[in-house]
Amino acid sequence: MKGMNFQNGVEFRIQVEGETWAQGDTLRGVLVSKPEQKLRVVLAEGIDKKVKSKTEGAYRILDEKTSDSGSIQWEFPLSRHSRISDKTASLYLLYGQSADLVSLGSLRLNIEAHPHLIDLMEVITHHFRFASKSISMGKHDFVEAKFSPPQAREWASLEFLSLQMKMSDTEIELQFLFQRKSIDATAGNLSAKVVKKSYSRTLALKKLLHEFNQRVNKDQFTEVVESVIAEYRELSWI
């Protein structure tokens, strides 16, 4: 990925290794100026709507590198629960010399969920036949994936399944949320109401991952999802 920006007659060129990154990756690149100027490279979270309108609070600084020369090699490690890119916000690289963030050059980065979380989502879609609806950044550093239920009679009342995931160095926190429509028999007109039920699981990475390739043991996660669905069925909701 490359970018170029002019600030006060100075040309700034940035080059980033790669085009797409995942949570836990490291961003690396080079920034140069012509003629030579002091440099700054900023990793920030940006709210797209505010970035576009250049309003106050568009960015939240996460890390920064500076140099007094006209060239700098930089890198920013991403945490395993860093923000992913969605329809509302993303990580940005800001570069140049200005003290004003919105006056710097900017690159919107394409950050995807960690491969382990992708593996979990594939179990939901491939084994259980749910259809992926969306992936977004939720609250408290959770990645939220929403799924439509299979086209089967037993799932007819379910509107969607939400799986929220957050990974640390040792474990993955999971929150399953089922949202369905239920007929309210107490109402005179038998109106439908929305009912939600959630289930939490915490999985140790040491037990969840295959030793030989450090990828998710999908058979083991399948058993986890089956146990959650079994609890859901016990409520006679399906």
Beta strands, then each sheet from edge to edge (+ up, - down):
strand 1: 2-7
strand 2: 10-16
strand 3: 20-22
strand 4: 26-34
strand 5: 39-47
strand 6: 59-67
strand 7: 71-77
strand 8: 89-96
strand 9: 105-108
strand 10: 110-112
strand 11: 131-137
strand 12: 143-148
strand 13: 158-167
strand 14: 171-183
strand 15: 192-204
sheet 1: 1+ 2- 4+ 7-
sheet 2: 3+ 10+
sheet 3: 6+ 5- 8+ 9-
sheet 4: 11+ 12- 13+ 14- 15+
end
